[in-house]
Amino acid sequence: MYRFIVLCSLAFFAAGCSHTPEVPPQQKKVKGQTPCSAYYDEKQYRLNKKAKVEIGNASYYAACMNGRHTSSGELCDLHKFTAAHKTLPFGTMVRVTMLQNGKSVIVKVNDRGSYVRGRVIDLSTAAARKIGLIRAGVAKVKVERLEKL
């Protein structure tokens, strides 16, 4: 009987310690748009000529990050065009160009990372898919800081 009580107590304790992350709200569907349509229009931004251009490797977030809080406090939504960068301020818009195929995407920095040597940025799944990074996993990219027009 004593063992049964101890096992039940441990089970309740473990259940109380588990945490299910908040699920981000569903995106509104707009006629003609897919769920991963571009959020940031190229025509709204221009290159910040004073900022340095970074070249290095990029990777993308694992699915387990979806719904968790980022360093900026936002919920991670892998269907939005966001990224993690070590030093750029939160809210900074950057253009990430995959050097292998020339495809680019505009993302908003809302997290910190990647802390793997040689990596300059981590992209959301939607952004990685747009430039063809999903299949490669890690690829050389150019990161350019943008400013609003």
Secondary structure in CASP SS format (residue, H / E / C, confidence):
PFRMAT SS
TARGET T0000
AUTHOR 0000-0000-0000
METHOD secondary structure of the structure
MODEL  1
M C 1.00
Y H 1.00
R H 1.00
F H 1.00
I H 1.00
V H 1.00
L H 1.00
C H 1.00
S H 1.00
L H 1.00
A H 1.00
F H 1.00
F H 1.00
A H 1.00
A H 1.00
G H 1.00
C H 1.00
S C 1.00
H C 1.00
T C 1.00
P C 1.00
E C 1.00
V C 1.00
P C 1.00
P C 1.00
Q C 1.00
Q C 1.00
K C 1.00
K C 1.00
V C 1.00
K C 1.00
G C 1.00
Q C 1.00
T C 1.00
P C 1.00
C C 1.00
S C 1.00
A C 1.00
Y C 1.00
Y C 1.00
D C 1.00
E H 1.00
K H 1.00
Q H 1.00
Y E 1.00
R E 1.00
L E 1.00
N C 1.00
K C 1.00
K C 1.00
A C 1.00
K C 1.00
V C 1.00
E E 1.00
I E 1.00
G E 1.00
N E 1.00
A E 1.00
S E 1.00
Y E 1.00
Y C 1.00
A C 1.00
A H 1.00
C H 1.00
M H 1.00
N C 1.00
G C 1.00
R C 1.00
H E 1.00
T C 1.00
S C 1.00
S C 1.00
G C 1.00
E C 1.00
L E 1.00
C C 1.00
D C 1.00
L C 1.00
H C 1.00
K C 1.00
F C 1.00
T E 1.00
A E 1.00
A E 1.00
H C 1.00
K C 1.00
T C 1.00
L C 1.00
P C 1.00
F C 1.00
G C 1.00
T C 1.00
M E 1.00
V E 1.00
R E 1.00
V E 1.00
T E 1.00
M E 1.00
L C 1.00
Q C 1.00
N C 1.00
G C 1.00
K C 1.00
S E 1.00
V E 1.00
I E 1.00
V E 1.00
K E 1.00
V E 1.00
N E 1.00
D E 1.00
R C 1.00
G C 1.00
S C 1.00
Y C 1.00
V C 1.00
R C 1.00
G C 1.00
R E 1.00
V E 1.00
I E 1.00
D E 1.00
L E 1.00
S C 1.00
T H 1.00
A H 1.00
A H 1.00
A H 1.00
R H 1.00
K H 1.00
I H 1.00
G C 1.00
L H 1.00
I H 1.00
R H 1.00
A H 1.00
G C 1.00
V C 1.00
A E 1.00
K E 1.00
V E 1.00
K E 1.00
V E 1.00
E E 1.00
R E 1.00
L E 1.00
E E 1.00
K E 1.00
L C 1.00
END
